[in-house]
Amino acid sequence: MVAEFATPRLGPGLKVTAYTQTKKVITGHLNYAWRSEEHATAVRMFTGSPDLDRLQRALPDVEQLAHGVAIIGREPARAAS
C-alpha cells in the first residue's frame, strides 16, 4: 500500500506498507521516502518485523520518528589560513 506522507521538515514523501512471505513467515515492512531537490538527495527510513502485532503497536512511534527526520546541511569547508 502506498500513501502520501508529509513532514514539516522534509515536505511531501511516500509511505509504503508491504508484506513478504516465505514458506512459514510473513514479515511486515514500513518504508518512508522523501526527495530533497535543495540538497540533491533522497532520504529513506525503513523497518520491518515478522511480529506483525509488534510492528502495528510500534507504528505511532515510527511515525513520530519520521516526522522528526531532517536534513542537516554541512558547512562549507574553510580554506587553511
mmCIF file of the N, C-alpha and C atoms, coordinates in Angstrom:
data_MODEL
# 
_entry.id   MODEL 
# 
loop_
_atom_site.group_PDB 
_atom_site.id 
_atom_site.type_symbol 
_atom_site.label_atom_id 
_atom_site.label_alt_id 
_atom_site.label_comp_id 
_atom_site.label_asym_id 
_atom_site.label_entity_id 
_atom_site.label_seq_id 
_atom_site.pdbx_PDB_ins_code 
_atom_site.Cartn_x 
_atom_site.Cartn_y 
_atom_site.Cartn_z 
_atom_site.occupancy 
_atom_site.B_iso_or_equiv 
_atom_site.pdbx_formal_charge 
_atom_site.auth_seq_id 
_atom_site.auth_comp_id 
_atom_site.auth_asym_id 
_atom_site.auth_atom_id 
_atom_site.pdbx_PDB_model_num 
ATOM 1   N N  . MET A 1 1  ? 0.843  -1.155  0.000  1.00 0.00 ? 1  MET A N  1 
ATOM 2   C CA . MET A 1 1  ? 0.000  0.000   0.000  1.00 0.00 ? 1  MET A CA 1 
ATOM 3   C C  . MET A 1 1  ? 0.896  1.228   0.000  1.00 0.00 ? 1  MET A C  1 
ATOM 4   N N  . VAL A 1 2  ? 0.617  2.145   -0.883 1.00 0.00 ? 2  VAL A N  1 
ATOM 5   C CA . VAL A 1 2  ? 1.394  3.374   -0.996 1.00 0.00 ? 2  VAL A CA 1 
ATOM 6   C C  . VAL A 1 2  ? 0.492  4.549   -0.650 1.00 0.00 ? 2  VAL A C  1 
ATOM 7   N N  . ALA A 1 3  ? 0.999  5.457   0.193  1.00 0.00 ? 3  ALA A N  1 
ATOM 8   C CA . ALA A 1 3  ? 0.245  6.640   0.573  1.00 0.00 ? 3  ALA A CA 1 
ATOM 9   C C  . ALA A 1 3  ? 1.194  7.832   0.624  1.00 0.00 ? 3  ALA A C  1 
ATOM 10  N N  . GLU A 1 4  ? 0.660  9.006   0.345  1.00 0.00 ? 4  GLU A N  1 
ATOM 11  C CA . GLU A 1 4  ? 1.455  10.214  0.509  1.00 0.00 ? 4  GLU A CA 1 
ATOM 12  C C  . GLU A 1 4  ? 1.654  10.451  1.998  1.00 0.00 ? 4  GLU A C  1 
ATOM 13  N N  . PHE A 1 5  ? 2.835  10.960  2.356  1.00 0.00 ? 5  PHE A N  1 
ATOM 14  C CA . PHE A 1 5  ? 3.186  11.174  3.752  1.00 0.00 ? 5  PHE A CA 1 
ATOM 15  C C  . PHE A 1 5  ? 4.057  12.416  3.811  1.00 0.00 ? 5  PHE A C  1 
ATOM 16  N N  . ALA A 1 6  ? 3.597  13.451  4.481  1.00 0.00 ? 6  ALA A N  1 
ATOM 17  C CA . ALA A 1 6  ? 4.359  14.695  4.539  1.00 0.00 ? 6  ALA A CA 1 
ATOM 18  C C  . ALA A 1 6  ? 4.844  14.961  5.955  1.00 0.00 ? 6  ALA A C  1 
ATOM 19  N N  . THR A 1 7  ? 5.996  15.595  6.040  1.00 0.00 ? 7  THR A N  1 
ATOM 20  C CA . THR A 1 7  ? 6.537  16.004  7.336  1.00 0.00 ? 7  THR A CA 1 
ATOM 21  C C  . THR A 1 7  ? 6.898  17.483  7.254  1.00 0.00 ? 7  THR A C  1 
ATOM 22  N N  . PRO A 1 8  ? 6.938  18.156  8.410  1.00 0.00 ? 8  PRO A N  1 
ATOM 23  C CA . PRO A 1 8  ? 7.239  19.586  8.402  1.00 0.00 ? 8  PRO A CA 1 
ATOM 24  C C  . PRO A 1 8  ? 8.612  19.918  7.829  1.00 0.00 ? 8  PRO A C  1 
ATOM 25  N N  . ARG A 1 9  ? 9.604  19.068  8.076  1.00 0.00 ? 9  ARG A N  1 
ATOM 26  C CA . ARG A 1 9  ? 10.975 19.390  7.663  1.00 0.00 ? 9  ARG A CA 1 
ATOM 27  C C  . ARG A 1 9  ? 11.323 18.894  6.261  1.00 0.00 ? 9  ARG A C  1 
ATOM 28  N N  . LEU A 1 10 ? 10.788 17.734  5.878  1.00 0.00 ? 10 LEU A N  1 
ATOM 29  C CA . LEU A 1 10 ? 11.147 17.164  4.576  1.00 0.00 ? 10 LEU A CA 1 
ATOM 30  C C  . LEU A 1 10 ? 10.072 17.363  3.516  1.00 0.00 ? 10 LEU A C  1 
ATOM 31  N N  . GLY A 1 11 ? 8.891  17.795  3.931  1.00 0.00 ? 11 GLY A N  1 
ATOM 32  C CA . GLY A 1 11 ? 7.821  18.019  2.968  1.00 0.00 ? 11 GLY A CA 1 
ATOM 33  C C  . GLY A 1 11 ? 7.166  16.721  2.530  1.00 0.00 ? 11 GLY A C  1 
ATOM 34  N N  . PRO A 1 12 ? 6.624  16.714  1.309  1.00 0.00 ? 12 PRO A N  1 
ATOM 35  C CA . PRO A 1 12 ? 5.885  15.541  0.848  1.00 0.00 ? 12 PRO A CA 1 
ATOM 36  C C  . PRO A 1 12 ? 6.806  14.360  0.552  1.00 0.00 ? 12 PRO A C  1 
ATOM 37  N N  . GLY A 1 13 ? 6.289  13.191  0.844  1.00 0.00 ? 13 GLY A N  1 
ATOM 38  C CA . GLY A 1 13 ? 7.019  11.960  0.576  1.00 0.00 ? 13 GLY A CA 1 
ATOM 39  C C  . GLY A 1 13 ? 6.036  10.818  0.433  1.00 0.00 ? 13 GLY A C  1 
ATOM 40  N N  . LEU A 1 14 ? 6.552  9.618   0.497  1.00 0.00 ? 14 LEU A N  1 
ATOM 41  C CA . LEU A 1 14 ? 5.709  8.430   0.365  1.00 0.00 ? 14 LEU A CA 1 
ATOM 42  C C  . LEU A 1 14 ? 5.913  7.501   1.551  1.00 0.00 ? 14 LEU A C  1 
ATOM 43  N N  . LYS A 1 15 ? 4.826  6.857   1.939  1.00 0.00 ? 15 LYS A N  1 
ATOM 44  C CA . LYS A 1 15 ? 4.867  5.804   2.958  1.00 0.00 ? 15 LYS A CA 1 
ATOM 45  C C  . LYS A 1 15 ? 4.385  4.532   2.276  1.00 0.00 ? 15 LYS A C  1 
ATOM 46  N N  . VAL A 1 16 ? 5.159  3.468   2.393  1.00 0.00 ? 16 VAL A N  1 
ATOM 47  C CA . VAL A 1 16 ? 4.795  2.191   1.800  1.00 0.00 ? 16 VAL A CA 1 
ATOM 48  C C  . VAL A 1 16 ? 4.705  1.141   2.897  1.00 0.00 ? 16 VAL A C  1 
ATOM 49  N N  . THR A 1 17 ? 3.579  0.470   2.957  1.00 0.00 ? 17 THR A N  1 
ATOM 50  C CA . THR A 1 17 ? 3.390  -0.663  3.848  1.00 0.00 ? 17 THR A CA 1 
ATOM 51  C C  . THR A 1 17 ? 3.357  -1.904  2.967  1.00 0.00 ? 17 THR A C  1 
ATOM 52  N N  . ALA A 1 18 ? 4.227  -2.869  3.265  1.00 0.00 ? 18 ALA A N  1 
ATOM 53  C CA . ALA A 1 18 ? 4.328  -4.052  2.413  1.00 0.00 ? 18 ALA A CA 1 
ATOM 54  C C  . ALA A 1 18 ? 4.518  -5.289  3.281  1.00 0.00 ? 18 ALA A C  1 
ATOM 55  N N  . TYR A 1 19 ? 4.248  -6.430  2.673  1.00 0.00 ? 19 TYR A N  1 
ATOM 56  C CA . TYR A 1 19 ? 4.406  -7.708  3.355  1.00 0.00 ? 19 TYR A CA 1 
ATOM 57  C C  . TYR A 1 19 ? 5.121  -8.670  2.417  1.00 0.00 ? 19 TYR A C  1 
ATOM 58  N N  . THR A 1 20 ? 6.036  -9.464  2.993  1.00 0.00 ? 20 THR A N  1 
ATOM 59  C CA . THR A 1 20 ? 6.672  -10.531 2.228  1.00 0.00 ? 20 THR A CA 1 
ATOM 60  C C  . THR A 1 20 ? 6.381  -11.841 2.949  1.00 0.00 ? 20 THR A C  1 
ATOM 61  N N  . GLN A 1 21 ? 6.381  -12.915 2.198  1.00 0.00 ? 21 GLN A N  1 
ATOM 62  C CA . GLN A 1 21 ? 6.074  -14.206 2.797  1.00 0.00 ? 21 GLN A CA 1 
ATOM 63  C C  . GLN A 1 21 ? 7.058  -15.253 2.316  1.00 0.00 ? 21 GLN A C  1 
ATOM 64  N N  . THR A 1 22 ? 7.610  -15.980 3.262  1.00 0.00 ? 22 THR A N  1 
ATOM 65  C CA . THR A 1 22 ? 8.367  -17.183 2.946  1.00 0.00 ? 22 THR A CA 1 
ATOM 66  C C  . THR A 1 22 ? 7.419  -18.348 3.230  1.00 0.00 ? 22 THR A C  1 
ATOM 67  N N  . LYS A 1 23 ? 7.909  -19.541 3.204  1.00 0.00 ? 23 LYS A N  1 
ATOM 68  C CA . LYS A 1 23 ? 7.022  -20.691 3.421  1.00 0.00 ? 23 LYS A CA 1 
ATOM 69  C C  . LYS A 1 23 ? 6.293  -20.629 4.756  1.00 0.00 ? 23 LYS A C  1 
ATOM 70  N N  . LYS A 1 24 ? 6.968  -20.127 5.805  1.00 0.00 ? 24 LYS A N  1 
ATOM 71  C CA . LYS A 1 24 ? 6.373  -20.157 7.143  1.00 0.00 ? 24 LYS A CA 1 
ATOM 72  C C  . LYS A 1 24 ? 6.170  -18.789 7.784  1.00 0.00 ? 24 LYS A C  1 
ATOM 73  N N  . VAL A 1 25 ? 6.765  -17.735 7.235  1.00 0.00 ? 25 VAL A N  1 
ATOM 74  C CA . VAL A 1 25 ? 6.767  -16.443 7.930  1.00 0.00 ? 25 VAL A CA 1 
ATOM 75  C C  . VAL A 1 25 ? 6.284  -15.322 7.015  1.00 0.00 ? 25 VAL A C  1 
ATOM 76  N N  . ILE A 1 26 ? 5.405  -14.490 7.566  1.00 0.00 ? 26 ILE A N  1 
ATOM 77  C CA . ILE A 1 26 ? 5.007  -13.245 6.904  1.00 0.00 ? 26 ILE A CA 1 
ATOM 78  C C  . ILE A 1 26 ? 5.707  -12.114 7.646  1.00 0.00 ? 26 ILE A C  1 
ATOM 79  N N  . THR A 1 27 ? 6.386  -11.255 6.914  1.00 0.00 ? 27 THR A N  1 
ATOM 80  C CA . THR A 1 27 ? 7.096  -10.126 7.503  1.00 0.00 ? 27 THR A CA 1 
ATOM 81  C C  . THR A 1 27 ? 6.457  -8.834  7.016  1.00 0.00 ? 27 THR A C  1 
ATOM 82  N N  . GLY A 1 28 ? 6.209  -7.918  7.947  1.00 0.00 ? 28 GLY A N  1 
ATOM 83  C CA . GLY A 1 28 ? 5.679  -6.599  7.596  1.00 0.00 ? 28 GLY A CA 1 
ATOM 84  C C  . GLY A 1 28 ? 6.812  -5.607  7.439  1.00 0.00 ? 28 GLY A C  1 
ATOM 85  N N  . HIS A 1 29 ? 6.655  -4.678  6.502  1.00 0.00 ? 29 HIS A N  1 
ATOM 86  C CA . HIS A 1 29 ? 7.678  -3.670  6.218  1.00 0.00 ? 29 HIS A CA 1 
ATOM 87  C C  . HIS A 1 29 ? 7.032  -2.292  6.175  1.00 0.00 ? 29 HIS A C  1 
ATOM 88  N N  . LEU A 1 30 ? 7.690  -1.308  6.777  1.00 0.00 ? 30 LEU A N  1 
ATOM 89  C CA . LEU A 1 30 ? 7.286  0.086   6.680  1.00 0.00 ? 30 LEU A CA 1 
ATOM 90  C C  . LEU A 1 30 ? 8.423  0.845   6.020  1.00 0.00 ? 30 LEU A C  1 
ATOM 91  N N  . ASN A 1 31 ? 8.121  1.597   4.982  1.00 0.00 ? 31 ASN A N  1 
ATOM 92  C CA . ASN A 1 31 ? 9.124  2.377   4.261  1.00 0.00 ? 31 ASN A CA 1 
ATOM 93  C C  . ASN A 1 31 ? 8.625  3.803   4.112  1.00 0.00 ? 31 ASN A C  1 
ATOM 94  N N  . TYR A 1 32 ? 9.500  4.757   4.371  1.00 0.00 ? 32 TYR A N  1 
ATOM 95  C CA . TYR A 1 32 ? 9.195  6.172   4.183  1.00 0.00 ? 32 TYR A CA 1 
ATOM 96  C C  . TYR A 1 32 ? 10.287 6.736   3.279  1.00 0.00 ? 32 TYR A C  1 
ATOM 97  N N  . ALA A 1 33 ? 9.912  7.576   2.328  1.00 0.00 ? 33 ALA A N  1 
ATOM 98  C CA . ALA A 1 33 ? 10.912 8.135   1.410  1.00 0.00 ? 33 ALA A CA 1 
ATOM 99  C C  . ALA A 1 33 ? 10.546 9.566   1.039  1.00 0.00 ? 33 ALA A C  1 
ATOM 100 N N  . TRP A 1 34 ? 11.560 10.403  0.977  1.00 0.00 ? 34 TRP A N  1 
ATOM 101 C CA . TRP A 1 34 ? 11.400 11.795  0.586  1.00 0.00 ? 34 TRP A CA 1 
ATOM 102 C C  . TRP A 1 34 ? 12.512 12.153  -0.397 1.00 0.00 ? 34 TRP A C  1 
ATOM 103 N N  . ARG A 1 35 ? 12.265 13.130  -1.226 1.00 0.00 ? 35 ARG A N  1 
ATOM 104 C CA . ARG A 1 35 ? 13.277 13.657  -2.159 1.00 0.00 ? 35 ARG A CA 1 
ATOM 105 C C  . ARG A 1 35 ? 13.500 15.119  -1.823 1.00 0.00 ? 35 ARG A C  1 
ATOM 106 N N  . SER A 1 36 ? 14.751 15.521  -1.654 1.00 0.00 ? 36 SER A N  1 
ATOM 107 C CA . SER A 1 36 ? 15.093 16.920  -1.403 1.00 0.00 ? 36 SER A CA 1 
ATOM 108 C C  . SER A 1 36 ? 15.857 17.463  -2.598 1.00 0.00 ? 36 SER A C  1 
ATOM 109 N N  . GLU A 1 37 ? 15.187 18.279  -3.368 1.00 0.00 ? 37 GLU A N  1 
ATOM 110 C CA . GLU A 1 37 ? 15.870 18.916  -4.502 1.00 0.00 ? 37 GLU A CA 1 
ATOM 111 C C  . GLU A 1 37 ? 16.911 19.909  -3.991 1.00 0.00 ? 37 GLU A C  1 
ATOM 112 N N  . GLU A 1 38 ? 16.584 20.584  -2.888 1.00 0.00 ? 38 GLU A N  1 
ATOM 113 C CA . GLU A 1 38 ? 17.507 21.571  -2.310 1.00 0.00 ? 38 GLU A CA 1 
ATOM 114 C C  . GLU A 1 38 ? 18.854 20.944  -1.966 1.00 0.00 ? 38 GLU A C  1 
ATOM 115 N N  . HIS A 1 39 ? 18.836 19.732  -1.449 1.00 0.00 ? 39 HIS A N  1 
ATOM 116 C CA . HIS A 1 39 ? 20.067 19.045  -1.055 1.00 0.00 ? 39 HIS A CA 1 
ATOM 117 C C  . HIS A 1 39 ? 20.507 17.987  -2.076 1.00 0.00 ? 39 HIS A C  1 
ATOM 118 N N  . ALA A 1 40 ? 19.780 17.891  -3.174 1.00 0.00 ? 40 ALA A N  1 
ATOM 119 C CA . ALA A 1 40 ? 20.084 16.919  -4.237 1.00 0.00 ? 40 ALA A CA 1 
ATOM 120 C C  . ALA A 1 40 ? 20.278 15.520  -3.664 1.00 0.00 ? 40 ALA A C  1 
ATOM 121 N N  . THR A 1 41 ? 19.315 15.107  -2.853 1.00 0.00 ? 41 THR A N  1 
ATOM 122 C CA . THR A 1 41 ? 19.426 13.801  -2.217 1.00 0.00 ? 41 THR A CA 1 
ATOM 123 C C  . THR A 1 41 ? 18.050 13.198  -1.956 1.00 0.00 ? 41 THR A C  1 
ATOM 124 N N  . ALA A 1 42 ? 18.045 11.937  -1.643 1.00 0.00 ? 42 ALA A N  1 
ATOM 125 C CA . ALA A 1 42 ? 16.823 11.243  -1.233 1.00 0.00 ? 42 ALA A CA 1 
ATOM 126 C C  . ALA A 1 42 ? 17.051 10.708  0.176  1.00 0.00 ? 42 ALA A C  1 
ATOM 127 N N  . VAL A 1 43 ? 15.987 10.645  0.955  1.00 0.00 ? 43 VAL A N  1 
ATOM 128 C CA . VAL A 1 43 ? 16.041 10.125  2.314  1.00 0.00 ? 43 VAL A CA 1 
ATOM 129 C C  . VAL A 1 43 ? 15.078 8.952   2.393  1.00 0.00 ? 43 VAL A C  1 
ATOM 130 N N  . ARG A 1 44 ? 15.547 7.865   2.976  1.00 0.00 ? 44 ARG A N  1 
ATOM 131 C CA . ARG A 1 44 ? 14.689 6.689   3.161  1.00 0.00 ? 44 ARG A CA 1 
ATOM 132 C C  . ARG A 1 44 ? 14.833 6.200   4.590  1.00 0.00 ? 44 ARG A C  1 
ATOM 133 N N  . MET A 1 45 ? 13.701 5.925   5.205  1.00 0.00 ? 45 MET A N  1 
ATOM 134 C CA . MET A 1 45 ? 13.667 5.359   6.540  1.00 0.00 ? 45 MET A CA 1 
ATOM 135 C C  . MET A 1 45 ? 12.829 4.092   6.451  1.00 0.00 ? 45 MET A C  1 
ATOM 136 N N  . PHE A 1 46 ? 13.316 2.992   7.007  1.00 0.00 ? 46 PHE A N  1 
ATOM 137 C CA . PHE A 1 46 ? 12.561 1.752   6.873  1.00 0.00 ? 46 PHE A CA 1 
ATOM 138 C C  . PHE A 1 46 ? 12.751 0.858   8.083  1.00 0.00 ? 46 PHE A C  1 
ATOM 139 N N  . THR A 1 47 ? 11.789 -0.017  8.292  1.00 0.00 ? 47 THR A N  1 
ATOM 140 C CA . THR A 1 47 ? 11.854 -1.022  9.333  1.00 0.00 ? 47 THR A CA 1 
ATOM 141 C C  . THR A 1 47 ? 10.979 -2.199  8.934  1.00 0.00 ? 47 THR A C  1 
ATOM 142 N N  . GLY A 1 48 ? 11.138 -3.293  9.616  1.00 0.00 ? 48 GLY A N  1 
ATOM 143 C CA . GLY A 1 48 ? 10.314 -4.462  9.329  1.00 0.00 ? 48 GLY A CA 1 
ATOM 144 C C  . GLY A 1 48 ? 10.378 -5.446  10.472 1.00 0.00 ? 48 GLY A C  1 
ATOM 145 N N  . SER A 1 49 ? 9.391  -6.335  10.529 1.00 0.00 ? 49 SER A N  1 
ATOM 146 C CA . SER A 1 49 ? 9.364  -7.344  11.581 1.00 0.00 ? 49 SER A CA 1 
ATOM 147 C C  . SER A 1 49 ? 8.441  -8.485  11.195 1.00 0.00 ? 49 SER A C  1 
ATOM 148 N N  . PRO A 1 50 ? 8.798  -9.700  11.566 1.00 0.00 ? 50 PRO A N  1 
ATOM 149 C CA . PRO A 1 50 ? 7.877  -10.818 11.359 1.00 0.00 ? 50 PRO A CA 1 
ATOM 150 C C  . PRO A 1 50 ? 6.783  -10.846 12.444 1.00 0.00 ? 50 PRO A C  1 
ATOM 151 N N  . ASP A 1 51 ? 6.948  -10.035 13.489 1.00 0.00 ? 51 ASP A N  1 
ATOM 152 C CA . ASP A 1 51 ? 5.938  -9.920  14.544 1.00 0.00 ? 51 ASP A CA 1 
ATOM 153 C C  . ASP A 1 51 ? 4.988  -8.788  14.144 1.00 0.00 ? 51 ASP A C  1 
ATOM 154 N N  . LEU A 1 52 ? 3.950  -9.123  13.388 1.00 0.00 ? 52 LEU A N  1 
ATOM 155 C CA . LEU A 1 52 ? 3.061  -8.105  12.823 1.00 0.00 ? 52 LEU A CA 1 
ATOM 156 C C  . LEU A 1 52 ? 2.334  -7.301  13.899 1.00 0.00 ? 52 LEU A C  1 
ATOM 157 N N  . ASP A 1 53 ? 1.991  -7.931  15.012 1.00 0.00 ? 53 ASP A N  1 
ATOM 158 C CA . ASP A 1 53 ? 1.337  -7.211  16.103 1.00 0.00 ? 53 ASP A CA 1 
ATOM 159 C C  . ASP A 1 53 ? 2.285  -6.169  16.696 1.00 0.00 ? 53 ASP A C  1 
ATOM 160 N N  . ARG A 1 54 ? 3.517  -6.561  16.892 1.00 0.00 ? 54 ARG A N  1 
ATOM 161 C CA . ARG A 1 54 ? 4.517  -5.629  17.431 1.00 0.00 ? 54 ARG A CA 1 
ATOM 162 C C  . ARG A 1 54 ? 4.752  -4.464  16.471 1.00 0.00 ? 54 ARG A C  1 
ATOM 163 N N  . LEU A 1 55 ? 4.828  -4.749  15.189 1.00 0.00 ? 55 LEU A N  1 
ATOM 164 C CA . LEU A 1 55 ? 5.020  -3.699  14.192 1.00 0.00 ? 55 LEU A CA 1 
ATOM 165 C C  . LEU A 1 55 ? 3.842  -2.724  14.217 1.00 0.00 ? 55 LEU A C  1 
ATOM 166 N N  . GLN A 1 56 ? 2.640  -3.247  14.348 1.00 0.00 ? 56 GLN A N  1 
ATOM 167 C CA . GLN A 1 56 ? 1.446  -2.401  14.416 1.00 0.00 ? 56 GLN A CA 1 
ATOM 168 C C  . GLN A 1 56 ? 1.466  -1.523  15.666 1.00 0.00 ? 56 GLN A C  1 
ATOM 169 N N  . ARG A 1 57 ? 1.872  -2.085  16.784 1.00 0.00 ? 57 ARG A N  1 
ATOM 170 C CA . ARG A 1 57 ? 1.944  -1.311  18.031 1.00 0.00 ? 57 ARG A CA 1 
ATOM 171 C C  . ARG A 1 57 ? 3.024  -0.233  17.954 1.00 0.00 ? 57 ARG A C  1 
ATOM 172 N N  . ALA A 1 58 ? 4.082  -0.492  17.207 1.00 0.00 ? 58 ALA A N  1 
ATOM 173 C CA . ALA A 1 58 ? 5.185  0.466   17.074 1.00 0.00 ? 58 ALA A CA 1 
ATOM 174 C C  . ALA A 1 58 ? 4.881  1.586   16.086 1.00 0.00 ? 58 ALA A C  1 
ATOM 175 N N  . LEU A 1 59 ? 3.843  1.418   15.281 1.00 0.00 ? 59 LEU A N  1 
ATOM 176 C CA . LEU A 1 59 ? 3.549  2.386   14.219 1.00 0.00 ? 59 LEU A CA 1 
ATOM 177 C C  . LEU A 1 59 ? 3.482  3.828   14.708 1.00 0.00 ? 59 LEU A C  1 
ATOM 178 N N  . PRO A 1 60 ? 2.791  4.159   15.799 1.00 0.00 ? 60 PRO A N  1 
ATOM 179 C CA . PRO A 1 60 ? 2.780  5.565   16.239 1.00 0.00 ? 60 PRO A CA 1 
ATOM 180 C C  . PRO A 1 60 ? 4.175  6.106   16.540 1.00 0.00 ? 60 PRO A C  1 
ATOM 181 N N  . ASP A 1 61 ? 5.032  5.291   17.150 1.00 0.00 ? 61 ASP A N  1 
ATOM 182 C CA . ASP A 1 61 ? 6.396  5.736   17.449 1.00 0.00 ? 61 ASP A CA 1 
ATOM 183 C C  . ASP A 1 61 ? 7.220  5.895   16.176 1.00 0.00 ? 61 ASP A C  1 
ATOM 184 N N  . VAL A 1 62 ? 7.047  4.980   15.234 1.00 0.00 ? 62 VAL A N  1 
ATOM 185 C CA . VAL A 1 62 ? 7.780  5.063   13.962 1.00 0.00 ? 62 VAL A CA 1 
ATOM 186 C C  . VAL A 1 62 ? 7.339  6.319   13.214 1.00 0.00 ? 62 VAL A C  1 
ATOM 187 N N  . GLU A 1 63 ? 6.047  6.599   13.203 1.00 0.00 ? 63 GLU A N  1 
ATOM 188 C CA . GLU A 1 63 ? 5.572  7.804   12.509 1.00 0.00 ? 63 GLU A CA 1 
ATOM 189 C C  . GLU A 1 63 ? 6.054  9.065   13.212 1.00 0.00 ? 63 GLU A C  1 
ATOM 190 N N  . GLN A 1 64 ? 6.113  9.060   14.539 1.00 0.00 ? 64 GLN A N  1 
ATOM 191 C CA . GLN A 1 64 ? 6.651  10.219  15.265 1.00 0.00 ? 64 GLN A CA 1 
ATOM 192 C C  . GLN A 1 64 ? 8.113  10.438  14.888 1.00 0.00 ? 64 GLN A C  1 
ATOM 193 N N  . LEU A 1 65 ? 8.877  9.357   14.797 1.00 0.00 ? 65 LEU A N  1 
ATOM 194 C CA . LEU A 1 65 ? 10.271 9.460   14.369 1.00 0.00 ? 65 LEU A CA 1 
ATOM 195 C C  . LEU A 1 65 ? 10.350 10.026  12.949 1.00 0.00 ? 65 LEU A C  1 
ATOM 196 N N  . ALA A 1 66 ? 9.513  9.524   12.048 1.00 0.00 ? 66 ALA A N  1 
ATOM 197 C CA . ALA A 1 66 ? 9.518  10.003  10.660 1.00 0.00 ? 66 ALA A CA 1 
ATOM 198 C C  . ALA A 1 66 ? 9.240  11.503  10.601 1.00 0.00 ? 66 ALA A C  1 
ATOM 199 N N  . HIS A 1 67 ? 8.344  11.984  11.445 1.00 0.00 ? 67 HIS A N  1 
ATOM 200 C CA . HIS A 1 67 ? 8.027  13.421  11.461 1.00 0.00 ? 67 HIS A CA 1 
ATOM 201 C C  . HIS A 1 67 ? 9.192  14.263  11.971 1.00 0.00 ? 67 HIS A C  1 
ATOM 202 N N  . GLY A 1 68 ? 10.121 13.650  12.695 1.00 0.00 ? 68 GLY A N  1 
ATOM 203 C CA . GLY A 1 68 ? 11.262 14.381  13.220 1.00 0.00 ? 68 GLY A CA 1 
ATOM 204 C C  . GLY A 1 68 ? 12.503 14.339  12.348 1.00 0.00 ? 68 GLY A C  1 
ATOM 205 N N  . VAL A 1 69 ? 12.489 13.542  11.289 1.00 0.00 ? 69 VAL A N  1 
ATOM 206 C CA . VAL A 1 69 ? 13.669 13.417  10.424 1.00 0.00 ? 69 VAL A CA 1 
ATOM 207 C C  . VAL A 1 69 ? 13.916 14.732  9.688  1.00 0.00 ? 69 VAL A C  1 
ATOM 208 N N  . ALA A 1 70 ? 15.176 15.133  9.627  1.00 0.00 ? 70 ALA A N  1 
ATOM 209 C CA . ALA A 1 70 ? 15.550 16.370  8.946  1.00 0.00 ? 70 ALA A CA 1 
ATOM 210 C C  . ALA A 1 70 ? 16.917 16.195  8.297  1.00 0.00 ? 70 ALA A C  1 
ATOM 211 N N  . ILE A 1 71 ? 17.162 16.973  7.280  1.00 0.00 ? 71 ILE A N  1 
ATOM 212 C CA . ILE A 1 71 ? 18.492 17.024  6.651  1.00 0.00 ? 71 ILE A CA 1 
ATOM 213 C C  . ILE A 1 71 ? 19.232 18.199  7.273  1.00 0.00 ? 71 ILE A C  1 
ATOM 214 N N  . ILE A 1 72 ? 20.411 17.942  7.783  1.00 0.00 ? 72 ILE A N  1 
ATOM 215 C CA . ILE A 1 72 ? 21.229 18.995  8.347  1.00 0.00 ? 72 ILE A CA 1 
ATOM 216 C C  . ILE A 1 72 ? 22.394 19.201  7.391  1.00 0.00 ? 72 ILE A C  1 
ATOM 217 N N  . GLY A 1 73 ? 22.424 20.352  6.758  1.00 0.00 ? 73 GLY A N  1 
ATOM 218 C CA . GLY A 1 73 ? 23.461 20.633  5.781  1.00 0.00 ? 73 GLY A CA 1 
ATOM 219 C C  . GLY A 1 73 ? 24.824 20.827  6.435  1.00 0.00 ? 73 GLY A C  1 
ATOM 220 N N  . ARG A 1 74 ? 25.841 20.530  5.685  1.00 0.00 ? 74 ARG A N  1 
ATOM 221 C CA . ARG A 1 74 ? 27.197 20.745  6.148  1.00 0.00 ? 74 ARG A CA 1 
ATOM 222 C C  . ARG A 1 74 ? 27.612 22.173  5.880  1.00 0.00 ? 74 ARG A C  1 
ATOM 223 N N  . GLU A 1 75 ? 28.463 22.673  6.755  1.00 0.00 ? 75 GLU A N  1 
ATOM 224 C CA . GLU A 1 75 ? 29.036 23.997  6.500  1.00 0.00 ? 75 GLU A CA 1 
ATOM 225 C C  . GLU A 1 75 ? 30.147 23.812  5.464  1.00 0.00 ? 75 GLU A C  1 
ATOM 226 N N  . PRO A 1 76 ? 30.284 24.755  4.568  1.00 0.00 ? 76 PRO A N  1 
ATOM 227 C CA . PRO A 1 76 ? 31.360 24.640  3.575  1.00 0.00 ? 76 PRO A CA 1 
ATOM 228 C C  . PRO A 1 76 ? 32.733 24.569  4.266  1.00 0.00 ? 76 PRO A C  1 
ATOM 229 N N  . ALA A 1 77 ? 33.634 23.796  3.697  1.00 0.00 ? 77 ALA A N  1 
ATOM 230 C CA . ALA A 1 77 ? 34.991 23.692  4.252  1.00 0.00 ? 77 ALA A CA 1 
ATOM 231 C C  . ALA A 1 77 ? 35.682 25.029  4.135  1.00 0.00 ? 77 ALA A C  1 
ATOM 232 N N  . ARG A 1 78 ? 36.413 25.374  5.181  1.00 0.00 ? 78 ARG A N  1 
ATOM 233 C CA . ARG A 1 78 ? 37.146 26.650  5.179  1.00 0.00 ? 78 ARG A CA 1 
ATOM 234 C C  . ARG A 1 78 ? 38.571 26.407  4.702  1.00 0.00 ? 78 ARG A C  1 
ATOM 235 N N  . ALA A 1 79 ? 39.087 27.350  3.953  1.00 0.00 ? 79 ALA A N  1 
ATOM 236 C CA . ALA A 1 79 ? 40.469 27.261  3.477  1.00 0.00 ? 79 ALA A CA 1 
ATOM 237 C C  . ALA A 1 79 ? 41.425 27.474  4.651  1.00 0.00 ? 79 ALA A C  1 
ATOM 238 N N  . ALA A 1 80 ? 42.529 26.767  4.644  1.00 0.00 ? 80 ALA A N  1 
ATOM 239 C CA . ALA A 1 80 ? 43.534 26.918  5.707  1.00 0.00 ? 80 ALA A CA 1 
ATOM 240 C C  . ALA A 1 80 ? 44.115 28.316  5.655  1.00 0.00 ? 80 ALA A C  1 
ATOM 241 N N  . SER A 1 81 ? 44.366 28.904  6.826  1.00 0.00 ? 81 SER A N  1 
ATOM 242 C CA . SER A 1 81 ? 44.932 30.258  6.882  1.00 0.00 ? 81 SER A CA 1 
ATOM 243 C C  . SER A 1 81 ? 46.422 30.243  6.822  1.00 0.00 ? 81 SER A C  1 
# 
